């Protein structure tokens, strides 16, 4: 019991070699709780029956909260990385498939299952990220962007092809919001990716410089 608590409430922990204090841990935890609380509450659940915007935003919030919790806080390997990616991606795809999307929109009990599974899907993806190569992460990002782009275009151009549960105008707004959110997240992740590449390259250059400046004595 004591060891498991140490995993969940560390006094300090490392992310990519950098020490992170309790302040960061608390901020991330509060942010995740906020995302879940805003998405899962009686007012939001009731509003989801008539408006698709909070329904779709909850998908992002819950899945994102799962990723953040798993990547920054829990920091435990849940399952093998291959299984985690497959399960996480499958859950995300399942609830955006029109049939299951409609079920969640119309039936509260199904939606509650949906919301729990989206958090679990995020936990799966987050637990696998540290073990995945950069190229595979870029591939996942590209696949997500392609899927989100297709869905947002459908919602903006011909929403009735996807669902008839909500009014077309509301779905058009959802498509626009999805497209904007996707691009904001993608730009942030790509900038972070490029920054990491430059940082690694700088470290290599510094190591080479130090090696050439202070050569080992040969006997």
HELIX and SHEET records of a PDB file:
HELIX    1   1 UNK A    2  UNK A    8  1                                   7    
HELIX    2   2 UNK A   22  UNK A   39  1                                  18    
HELIX    3   3 UNK A   42  UNK A   48  1                                   7    
HELIX    4   4 UNK A   52  UNK A   68  1                                  17    
HELIX    5   5 UNK A   69  UNK A   74  3                                   6    
HELIX    6   6 UNK A   81  UNK A   94  1                                  14    
HELIX    7   7 UNK A   98  UNK A  106  1                                   9    
HELIX    8   8 UNK A  108  UNK A  129  1                                  22    
HELIX    9   9 UNK A  134  UNK A  158  1                                  25    
HELIX   10  10 UNK A  159  UNK A  161  5                                   3    
HELIX   11  11 UNK A  168  UNK A  213  1                                  46    
SHEET    1   A 2 UNK A  13  UNK A  15  0                                        
SHEET    2   A 2 UNK A  18  UNK A  20 -1                                        
END                                                                             
